[in-house]
Amino acid sequence: MDIPVSYDLLVIGGEMESTTVEEVRKHTWVYLTVFGGLAMLTVLTVAVASLEMAVGLGVTVAMIIAALKGSLVASFFMHLISEKRVILVILIFTFIFFVLLIAFPLSDFLDNAGKPNVP
């Protein structure tokens, strides 16, 4: 029994875009590959957690692995890999605000450094 399948599911810019079986297979392969990578990184996280190492080193390694897993999820499952220009603009604004939020309190701290803290 054949079930009719429509591959007209990809919507870009509010318009339906026709996809072929080959494109669907390609996307499926990408998702399965990313899933395999996430599974391997999870196994690596568990393996690192069971090793005898300093706490700081263990946390650092675990955070690096978590960052890799997060970037895989954001890039492929959230489709951010195709939004490079938007991400670049957001990162630039984030960096500017980060510098401002660090610079203003730091300038106040440096201006009052060495002075007694009395009214």
C-alpha positions in Angstrom: 0.0 0.0 0.0 1.6 3.2 -1.1 0.9 6.3 0.9 1.1 9.6 -1.1 3.8 11.8 0.3 4.0 15.5 -0.5 7.5 17.0 -0.3 6.1 20.6 -0.6 6.7 21.2 3.1 9.6 23.6 3.0 8.5 27.2 3.4 10.9 30.0 2.6 9.8 33.6 2.7 6.1 32.7 3.0 6.1 30.7 -0.2 6.0 27.0 -0.6 9.1 25.6 -2.2 9.0 22.2 -3.9 11.7 19.8 -2.6 12.8 16.6 -4.2 13.4 13.2 -2.7 17.2 13.8 -3.0 17.0 17.0 -1.0 15.0 15.3 1.7 17.5 12.4 1.9 20.3 14.9 2.1 18.7 16.8 5.0 17.9 13.5 6.7 21.5 12.4 6.4 22.7 15.7 7.9 20.4 15.4 10.8 21.4 11.8 11.5 25.1 12.7 11.3 24.6 15.6 13.8 22.6 13.2 16.0 25.5 10.7 15.9 28.0 13.5 16.8 25.8 14.5 19.7 25.6 11.0 20.9 29.4 10.6 20.7 30.0 13.8 22.5 27.6 12.7 25.2 29.5 9.4 25.6 32.7 11.5 25.8 31.2 13.7 28.5 30.3 10.7 30.6 33.8 9.2 30.0 35.5 12.4 31.1 33.3 12.7 34.2 34.5 9.2 35.3 38.2 10.1 35.0 40.3 11.1 38.0 41.3 14.7 37.4 41.3 18.1 39.0 37.9 19.7 39.4 38.9 22.8 37.4 40.2 20.7 34.5 37.1 18.4 34.6 34.7 21.4 34.5 36.7 23.0 31.7 36.7 19.9 29.6 33.0 19.4 30.3 32.2 23.0 29.3 34.1 22.7 26.1 32.2 19.5 25.2 28.9 21.2 26.1 29.8 24.2 23.9 30.4 21.9 21.0 27.1 20.1 21.5 25.3 23.4 21.8 26.8 24.8 18.7 25.8 21.6 16.8 22.2 22.0 18.0 22.1 25.7 17.2 23.7 25.4 13.8 21.8 22.5 12.4 18.6 21.8 14.3 17.8 25.6 14.7 19.0 26.3 11.1 21.4 29.0 12.3 24.1 27.8 10.0 22.4 29.5 7.1 21.8 32.8 9.0 25.5 34.0 9.1 24.8 37.7 8.4 22.2 38.0 11.1 24.3 36.2 13.6 27.3 38.4 12.8 25.3 41.5 13.4 23.9 40.2 16.7 27.4 39.2 17.8 28.8 42.6 17.0 26.1 44.4 19.0 26.5 41.9 21.8 30.3 42.6 21.9 29.7 46.3 21.9 27.3 46.2 24.8 29.5 43.8 26.7 32.5 46.2 26.4 30.3 49.1 27.5 28.9 47.2 30.5 32.4 46.3 31.5 34.0 49.7 30.7 31.7 51.9 32.7 32.0 50.2 36.1 35.7 49.6 35.5 36.3 53.3 34.8 34.5 54.2 38.0 36.5 51.6 39.9 39.8 52.8 38.5 38.9 56.4 39.2 38.3 55.6 42.8 41.1 53.1 43.3 43.3 53.8 46.3 40.9 56.4 47.8 39.3 55.7 51.1 35.7 54.5 51.0 34.3 57.0 53.4 31.7 59.7 52.8 
